[in-house]
Amino acid sequence: MISGERRSTRPIRWAMVGGGKNSQIGYSHRCAATRDGLYNLMAGAFDIDPERGRAFGVALGLDADRCYADDQTLFAEEAKRPDGIEAVSIATPNNTHYAIAKRALEHGLHVICEKPLCFTVAEAEDLKALAADKNRVVGVAYGYAGYQTIRQARAMVASGILGDIRLVNLQFAHGFHSAPVEEHDAAARWRVDPRFAGPSYVLGDLATHPVYLSEVILPHLTIKRLLCARQSFVKSRAPLEDNAVTLMEYDNGAFGTVWSSCVNAGAMHGQKVRIVGEKASLEWWDERPNQLTFEVQGEPARILERGMSYLTPDALEEDRISAGHPEGLFEAWANLYDRFAIAMVGASSPLPADFWYPDIDAGLNGVRWVDSCVRSADAGGVWVDYT
């Protein structure tokens, strides 16, 4: 269902905090936001080094006087302009997310934030209350949720074709940090430092992605309690983990497992979501994101392909090119940025039925899940209530 129509009357005036020249993720945010003409990058505080950040912003085509030294100056100065920004994306180390997001909301801005949204449940609840008070949207960058095959999986579960859900098997287990790469890689170094990364490494950095995907696919299930064991195979990373296994019990009796790891030697990305029902199963693998495996007991396995007419209308709505052509992470991110824009424009009016995006509750749930895992693991791997 490829229309090419722009789903907003005008671009949202947008800025970035972080995401500069050496950022791993800044380019992805800019590609996603600008792909469909729904955002105009107007300003930014791109780097901890003000001069380097200003040079980078100018290289992107921004006016030098709208390339600021820090987020405080960005928000204060843009608030004085008749064409000031309306939304900001936060692509900075984890320890800065809460303070920057809070200042942005206090200035009446919509926020798109890298995960984790913050470090504690109390902080996340504070941001949720502030966003509600200001009537502003908070989106969280769970970019894999933008794949159309995830929407197909959600629709199939809702249809009942799998029957009652019994098992939820999740993993995000790559091998790129099986050695202490942080010794010579600054981008990896802060991720294993509790001062910047927070209370976890792979639980927060990796596992929250498939956990959120499971929430999208299975919105009717709620975790009751969980148990987590975590390890630091590269000893210098302790107390942060580079491998963890989490067990989960759901309110309908289903059982879940999550393997999160950066020491799965030889693996590329290794993010998979498998949903097992009483009648059939679904499996999605982010290295083949245009495909969804559908397995009915006693029948040959089916591979459902993105863009094909046998998919549900939901799964076809965000196609950008015909079936057979692979779409990738930039397209998935762009789909989510489009959804963020719809939510921002519609912040003062009801949104369409079953409209969803990674919102403030998704961010809060991610923080709660990591907090519960850390509490369980640090208590010796015990069951804890998911609250």
MITI-791595 format. One record per residue (C-alpha): residue in three letters; z, x, y; residue number from 1. Coordinates in Angstrom, 1 decimal. Layout:
<recs>
REC_ALA_Z_X_Y_NUM
...
</recs>
This chain:
<recs>
REC_MET_0.0_0.0_0.0_1
REC_ILE_-1.2_2.5_2.6_2
REC_SER_-1.5_1.0_6.1_3
REC_GLY_-0.9_3.9_8.4_4
REC_GLU_0.7_1.6_10.9_5
REC_ARG_3.5_3.0_13.1_6
REC_ARG_6.6_1.0_12.6_7
REC_SER_8.1_1.3_16.1_8
REC_THR_6.9_0.4_19.5_9
REC_ARG_7.7_3.8_21.1_10
REC_PRO_9.0_7.2_20.0_11
REC_ILE_12.7_7.8_20.0_12
REC_ARG_13.7_10.6_22.3_13
REC_TRP_15.2_13.1_19.9_14
REC_ALA_17.0_16.5_19.9_15
REC_MET_18.3_19.0_17.4_16
REC_VAL_21.6_21.0_17.2_17
REC_GLY_20.9_23.9_14.9_18
REC_GLY_17.7_24.2_12.9_19
REC_GLY_16.5_27.3_14.8_20
REC_LYS_14.3_30.2_13.8_21
REC_ASN_16.3_31.3_10.8_22
REC_SER_17.3_27.9_9.6_23
REC_GLN_16.5_26.9_6.0_24
REC_ILE_16.3_23.2_6.8_25
REC_GLY_15.2_22.9_10.5_26
REC_TYR_11.5_22.9_9.8_27
REC_SER_12.0_20.0_7.3_28
REC_HIS_13.8_17.9_9.8_29
REC_ARG_11.1_18.5_12.5_30
REC_CYS_8.2_17.7_10.1_31
REC_ALA_9.9_14.6_8.9_32
REC_ALA_10.8_13.3_12.3_33
REC_THR_7.5_13.8_13.9_34
REC_ARG_5.1_13.0_11.1_35
REC_ASP_4.7_9.3_12.0_36
REC_GLY_5.1_9.5_15.7_37
REC_LEU_8.5_7.8_15.6_38
REC_TYR_10.4_10.6_17.4_39
REC_ASN_9.6_13.0_20.2_40
REC_LEU_11.5_16.3_20.2_41
REC_MET_12.7_16.6_23.8_42
REC_ALA_15.6_19.0_23.8_43
REC_GLY_17.9_21.1_21.6_44
REC_ALA_20.6_23.6_21.1_45
REC_PHE_18.9_25.5_18.3_46
REC_ASP_20.9_28.7_17.8_47
REC_ILE_24.4_30.1_18.2_48
REC_ASP_22.6_32.8_20.3_49
REC_PRO_21.6_30.9_23.5_50
REC_GLU_18.7_33.2_24.4_51
REC_ARG_17.3_33.2_20.9_52
REC_GLY_17.7_29.4_20.8_53
REC_ARG_15.9_29.0_24.2_54
REC_ALA_13.0_31.2_23.1_55
REC_PHE_12.7_29.2_19.9_56
REC_GLY_12.7_25.9_21.8_57
REC_VAL_10.1_27.1_24.3_58
REC_ALA_7.9_28.3_21.3_59
REC_LEU_8.1_24.7_20.0_60
REC_GLY_6.8_23.5_23.3_61
REC_LEU_10.0_22.3_25.0_62
REC_ASP_10.9_22.9_28.6_63
REC_ALA_13.2_25.9_28.9_64
REC_ASP_15.7_23.9_31.0_65
REC_ARG_16.1_21.5_28.0_66
REC_CYS_16.9_24.3_25.6_67
REC_TYR_20.7_24.4_25.8_68
REC_ALA_23.3_27.0_24.9_69
REC_ASP_25.5_24.5_22.8_70
REC_ASP_25.8_20.9_21.9_71
REC_GLN_28.4_20.1_24.6_72
REC_THR_25.9_21.2_27.3_73
REC_LEU_23.0_19.4_25.6_74
REC_PHE_24.8_16.1_25.5_75
REC_ALA_26.3_16.3_29.0_76
REC_GLU_23.0_17.4_30.7_77
REC_GLU_20.8_15.0_28.8_78
REC_ALA_23.1_12.1_29.7_79
REC_LYS_22.2_12.7_33.4_80
REC_ARG_18.5_12.4_32.9_81
REC_PRO_16.5_9.1_33.0_82
REC_ASP_14.5_10.4_30.1_83
REC_GLY_17.6_11.8_28.2_84
REC_ILE_17.8_11.9_24.4_85
REC_GLU_18.7_8.9_22.3_86
REC_ALA_19.3_10.6_19.0_87
REC_VAL_20.2_14.0_17.6_88
REC_SER_19.9_15.7_14.2_89
REC_ILE_22.6_18.1_13.2_90
REC_ALA_21.5_21.1_11.1_91
REC_THR_24.4_23.5_11.4_92
REC_PRO_26.9_24.9_9.0_93
REC_ASN_29.2_22.4_7.4_94
REC_ASN_32.4_23.2_9.4_95
REC_THR_30.7_22.1_12.7_96
REC_HIS_29.4_18.7_11.5_97
REC_TYR_32.4_16.5_12.4_98
REC_ALA_33.0_17.8_15.9_99
REC_ILE_29.3_17.7_16.8_100
REC_ALA_28.7_14.3_15.4_101
REC_LYS_31.8_12.9_17.1_102
REC_ARG_30.7_14.3_20.5_103
REC_ALA_27.2_12.9_20.0_104
REC_LEU_28.6_9.4_19.2_105
REC_GLU_30.9_9.6_22.2_106
REC_HIS_27.8_10.2_24.3_107
REC_GLY_26.2_7.1_22.8_108
REC_LEU_23.7_8.9_20.7_109
REC_HIS_22.4_8.0_17.2_110
REC_VAL_23.1_10.8_14.7_111
REC_ILE_21.3_12.2_11.7_112
REC_CYS_23.5_14.8_10.0_113
REC_GLU_23.1_17.3_7.2_114
REC_LYS_25.6_16.7_4.4_115
REC_PRO_28.5_16.9_4.0_116
REC_LEU_29.1_14.6_7.0_117
REC_CYS_32.5_16.3_7.4_118
REC_PHE_35.3_17.8_5.3_119
REC_THR_37.9_15.0_4.9_120
REC_VAL_37.9_11.3_4.2_121
REC_ALA_40.0_10.8_7.4_122
REC_GLU_37.3_12.5_9.5_123
REC_ALA_34.6_10.4_7.9_124
REC_GLU_36.5_7.2_8.5_125
REC_ASP_37.0_8.3_12.1_126
REC_LEU_33.2_8.8_12.5_127
REC_LYS_32.6_5.4_10.9_128
REC_ALA_34.9_3.6_13.3_129
REC_LEU_33.4_5.4_16.3_130
REC_ALA_29.8_4.6_15.2_131
REC_ALA_30.8_1.0_14.9_132
REC_ASP_32.5_1.0_18.3_133
REC_LYS_29.4_2.5_19.9_134
REC_ASN_26.9_0.5_17.9_135
REC_ARG_25.2_3.7_16.9_136
REC_VAL_23.4_4.7_13.6_137
REC_VAL_24.7_7.6_11.6_138
REC_GLY_22.2_8.8_8.9_139
REC_VAL_22.9_11.5_6.3_140
REC_ALA_20.1_13.8_5.1_141
REC_TYR_20.0_12.9_1.5_142
REC_GLY_16.3_13.6_1.5_143
REC_TYR_15.5_13.0_-2.1_144
REC_ALA_16.2_9.3_-1.7_145
REC_GLY_13.0_9.0_0.2_146
REC_TYR_10.9_9.3_-2.9_147
REC_GLN_9.2_6.1_-3.9_148
REC_THR_10.1_6.5_-7.5_149
REC_ILE_13.7_6.2_-6.6_150
REC_ARG_12.9_2.8_-5.1_151
REC_GLN_11.1_1.9_-8.3_152
REC_ALA_14.1_2.8_-10.4_153
REC_ARG_16.4_0.7_-8.2_154
REC_ALA_14.0_-2.3_-8.6_155
REC_MET_13.8_-1.9_-12.3_156
REC_VAL_17.6_-1.8_-12.7_157
REC_ALA_18.0_-4.9_-10.5_158
REC_SER_15.4_-6.8_-12.6_159
REC_GLY_17.6_-6.4_-15.7_160
REC_ILE_15.0_-4.6_-17.8_161
REC_LEU_17.4_-1.9_-18.8_162
REC_GLY_20.2_-4.4_-19.7_163
REC_ASP_23.8_-3.5_-19.0_164
REC_ILE_24.1_0.1_-17.8_165
REC_ARG_26.1_2.3_-20.2_166
REC_LEU_25.5_5.9_-19.2_167
REC_VAL_24.8_7.7_-15.9_168
REC_ASN_23.9_11.4_-16.5_169
REC_LEU_23.3_13.4_-13.3_170
REC_GLN_22.7_17.1_-12.7_171
REC_PHE_21.7_19.5_-10.0_172
REC_ALA_21.8_22.9_-11.7_173
REC_HIS_19.6_25.7_-10.4_174
REC_GLY_19.9_29.5_-11.1_175
REC_PHE_19.1_31.1_-7.8_176
REC_HIS_22.7_32.2_-7.2_177
REC_SER_23.5_33.4_-10.7_178
REC_ALA_24.0_36.8_-9.1_179
REC_PRO_26.1_37.4_-5.9_180
REC_VAL_23.1_37.0_-3.6_181
REC_GLU_25.4_36.3_-0.6_182
REC_GLU_26.0_40.0_-0.4_183
REC_HIS_22.6_40.4_1.3_184
REC_ASP_21.6_36.8_2.2_185
REC_ALA_23.3_35.3_5.3_186
REC_ALA_22.1_31.8_4.5_187
REC_ALA_23.9_32.0_1.2_188
REC_ARG_26.9_33.8_2.5_189
REC_TRP_28.4_30.9_4.6_190
REC_ARG_27.9_28.5_1.7_191
REC_VAL_30.5_30.4_-0.4_192
REC_ASP_33.0_30.9_2.4_193
REC_PRO_35.6_28.1_2.7_194
REC_ARG_35.9_28.5_6.4_195
REC_PHE_32.3_27.3_6.8_196
REC_ALA_31.4_25.5_3.6_197
REC_GLY_34.7_23.5_3.2_198
REC_PRO_36.6_22.7_0.0_199
REC_SER_33.7_23.1_-2.4_200
REC_TYR_30.3_24.8_-2.9_201
REC_VAL_28.1_23.2_-5.6_202
REC_LEU_30.0_20.0_-5.7_203
REC_GLY_29.3_19.3_-2.0_204
REC_ASP_26.1_21.2_-1.6_205
REC_LEU_24.3_20.1_-4.7_206
REC_ALA_26.0_17.3_-6.7_207
REC_THR_26.3_14.9_-3.8_208
REC_HIS_22.4_14.5_-3.9_209
REC_PRO_22.1_13.0_-7.4_210
REC_VAL_25.4_11.1_-6.9_211
REC_TYR_23.8_9.4_-3.9_212
REC_LEU_20.6_8.7_-5.8_213
REC_SER_22.7_7.0_-8.5_214
REC_GLU_24.3_4.9_-5.8_215
REC_VAL_20.9_3.8_-4.6_216
REC_ILE_19.7_3.0_-8.1_217
REC_LEU_22.9_1.4_-9.2_218
REC_PRO_24.4_-0.3_-6.1_219
REC_HIS_26.3_-2.8_-8.3_220
REC_LEU_28.4_0.0_-9.9_221
REC_THR_31.6_1.5_-8.5_222
REC_ILE_33.4_4.6_-9.7_223
REC_LYS_37.0_3.8_-10.8_224
REC_ARG_38.2_7.3_-11.6_225
REC_LEU_36.9_10.8_-12.3_226
REC_LEU_37.8_14.1_-13.8_227
REC_CYS_36.4_17.4_-12.7_228
REC_ALA_36.6_21.0_-13.9_229
REC_ARG_35.1_23.8_-11.8_230
REC_GLN_34.5_27.5_-12.2_231
REC_SER_33.7_30.6_-10.2_232
REC_PHE_31.6_32.7_-12.5_233
REC_VAL_30.8_35.1_-9.6_234
REC_LYS_34.5_35.9_-9.1_235
REC_SER_34.2_36.7_-5.4_236
REC_ARG_33.3_33.1_-4.7_237
REC_ALA_36.7_31.8_-5.6_238
REC_PRO_38.3_29.5_-4.6_239
REC_LEU_34.9_27.8_-4.2_240
REC_GLU_33.0_26.9_-7.4_241
REC_ASP_29.5_27.9_-8.5_242
REC_ASN_29.6_25.6_-11.5_243
REC_ALA_31.4_22.2_-12.2_244
REC_VAL_31.3_19.3_-14.6_245
REC_THR_32.6_15.9_-13.5_246
REC_LEU_33.2_12.9_-15.7_247
REC_MET_33.3_9.4_-14.2_248
REC_GLU_34.3_5.9_-15.4_249
REC_TYR_32.7_2.9_-13.7_250
REC_ASP_34.0_-0.5_-13.1_251
REC_ASN_31.6_-2.1_-15.6_252
REC_GLY_32.7_0.2_-18.4_253
REC_ALA_29.8_2.6_-18.0_254
REC_PHE_30.4_6.4_-18.2_255
REC_GLY_28.9_9.1_-16.1_256
REC_THR_28.6_12.9_-16.1_257
REC_VAL_27.6_15.3_-13.3_258
REC_TRP_26.7_18.9_-13.9_259
REC_SER_26.5_20.9_-10.7_260
REC_SER_25.6_24.6_-10.8_261
REC_CYS_23.9_27.4_-9.0_262
REC_VAL_24.3_29.8_-12.0_263
REC_ASN_21.9_28.0_-14.4_264
REC_ALA_20.0_31.2_-14.9_265
REC_GLY_16.2_30.7_-15.2_266
REC_ALA_16.3_27.2_-13.8_267
REC_MET_14.3_26.3_-10.7_268
REC_HIS_15.8_23.1_-9.1_269
REC_GLY_17.2_21.3_-12.1_270
REC_GLN_18.0_18.0_-10.4_271
REC_LYS_17.8_15.1_-12.8_272
REC_VAL_19.0_11.5_-12.8_273
REC_ARG_19.1_9.6_-16.2_274
REC_ILE_20.2_6.0_-16.3_275
REC_VAL_20.8_4.6_-19.8_276
REC_GLY_21.0_0.9_-20.4_277
REC_GLU_21.6_-1.2_-23.5_278
REC_LYS_17.8_-1.8_-23.8_279
REC_ALA_16.0_1.1_-22.1_280
REC_SER_16.5_4.2_-20.0_281
REC_LEU_15.0_5.8_-16.8_282
REC_GLU_14.8_9.4_-16.0_283
REC_TRP_13.8_11.1_-12.7_284
REC_TRP_13.4_14.9_-12.2_285
REC_ASP_12.9_16.2_-8.7_286
REC_GLU_10.5_18.9_-9.9_287
REC_ARG_8.2_16.1_-10.9_288
REC_PRO_9.2_13.6_-8.2_289
REC_ASN_6.0_11.4_-8.4_290
REC_GLN_6.8_10.4_-12.0_291
REC_LEU_9.5_8.2_-13.4_292
REC_THR_10.1_8.2_-17.2_293
REC_PHE_10.7_4.7_-18.7_294
REC_GLU_11.9_4.7_-22.3_295
REC_VAL_12.4_1.4_-24.3_296
REC_GLN_14.2_1.7_-27.6_297
REC_GLY_11.6_1.6_-30.4_298
REC_GLU_8.6_2.0_-28.2_299
REC_PRO_6.6_5.0_-26.9_300
REC_ALA_7.9_6.6_-23.7_301
REC_ARG_6.0_5.6_-20.5_302
REC_ILE_5.4_7.8_-17.5_303
REC_LEU_5.2_5.7_-14.4_304
REC_GLU_3.2_7.4_-11.6_305
REC_ARG_3.6_7.0_-7.9_306
REC_GLY_1.1_4.9_-6.1_307
REC_MET_0.0_2.8_-9.1_308
REC_SER_-0.4_-1.0_-8.8_309
REC_TYR_1.9_-1.6_-11.7_310
REC_LEU_4.9_-0.5_-9.6_311
REC_THR_7.0_-2.9_-7.5_312
REC_PRO_6.0_-3.6_-3.9_313
REC_ASP_9.1_-1.7_-2.8_314
REC_ALA_7.9_1.5_-4.5_315
REC_LEU_4.4_1.1_-2.9_316
REC_GLU_5.5_0.4_0.6_317
REC_GLU_5.9_4.0_1.8_318
REC_ASP_2.9_5.5_0.1_319
REC_ARG_1.0_7.9_2.3_320
REC_ILE_-1.9_8.7_0.1_321
REC_SER_-3.5_7.1_-3.0_322
REC_ALA_-2.2_7.6_-6.6_323
REC_GLY_-3.0_10.9_-8.2_324
REC_HIS_-2.4_13.0_-5.1_325
REC_PRO_1.2_14.4_-5.3_326
REC_GLU_3.5_13.6_-2.5_327
REC_GLY_6.4_16.0_-1.9_328
REC_LEU_9.7_16.6_-0.1_329
REC_PHE_8.3_16.5_3.4_330
REC_GLU_6.9_13.0_2.7_331
REC_ALA_10.2_11.9_1.2_332
REC_TRP_12.1_13.1_4.3_333
REC_ALA_9.6_11.4_6.5_334
REC_ASN_10.2_8.1_4.7_335
REC_LEU_13.9_8.4_5.4_336
REC_TYR_13.4_9.4_9.1_337
REC_ASP_11.2_6.3_9.4_338
REC_ARG_14.1_4.3_7.9_339
REC_PHE_16.5_5.9_10.3_340
REC_ALA_14.2_4.9_13.2_341
REC_ILE_14.1_1.3_12.0_342
REC_ALA_17.9_1.2_11.9_343
REC_MET_18.2_2.7_15.3_344
REC_VAL_15.7_0.3_16.9_345
REC_GLY_17.4_-2.6_15.1_346
REC_ALA_21.0_-1.5_15.8_347
REC_SER_21.7_-4.6_17.8_348
REC_SER_20.0_-7.1_15.4_349
REC_PRO_20.1_-7.9_11.7_350
REC_LEU_18.1_-5.6_9.5_351
REC_PRO_15.8_-6.8_6.7_352
REC_ALA_17.4_-8.0_3.5_353
REC_ASP_18.1_-5.1_1.0_354
REC_PHE_17.2_-2.6_3.7_355
REC_TRP_19.0_0.6_3.0_356
REC_TYR_19.1_4.2_4.1_357
REC_PRO_21.7_7.0_3.7_358
REC_ASP_24.1_5.7_6.3_359
REC_ILE_27.6_6.4_7.4_360
REC_ASP_29.0_4.8_4.3_361
REC_ALA_26.8_7.1_2.2_362
REC_GLY_28.3_10.1_4.1_363
REC_LEU_31.8_8.7_3.7_364
REC_ASN_31.3_8.2_-0.1_365
REC_GLY_30.0_11.8_-0.4_366
REC_VAL_33.1_13.2_1.2_367
REC_ARG_35.3_11.0_-0.9_368
REC_TRP_33.6_12.1_-4.1_369
REC_VAL_34.0_15.8_-3.3_370
REC_ASP_37.6_15.3_-2.3_371
REC_SER_38.3_13.5_-5.6_372
REC_CYS_36.6_16.2_-7.6_373
REC_VAL_38.5_19.0_-5.8_374
REC_ARG_41.8_17.1_-6.3_375
REC_SER_41.1_16.7_-10.0_376
REC_ALA_40.0_20.3_-10.6_377
REC_ASP_42.8_21.9_-8.6_378
REC_ALA_45.4_19.8_-10.6_379
REC_GLY_44.0_21.3_-13.8_380
REC_GLY_41.2_18.9_-14.6_381
REC_VAL_43.0_15.6_-14.7_382
REC_TRP_41.8_12.0_-14.2_383
REC_VAL_42.2_10.8_-10.6_384
REC_ASP_41.7_7.4_-9.1_385
REC_TYR_38.5_7.2_-7.0_386
REC_THR_40.0_6.1_-3.7_387
</recs>
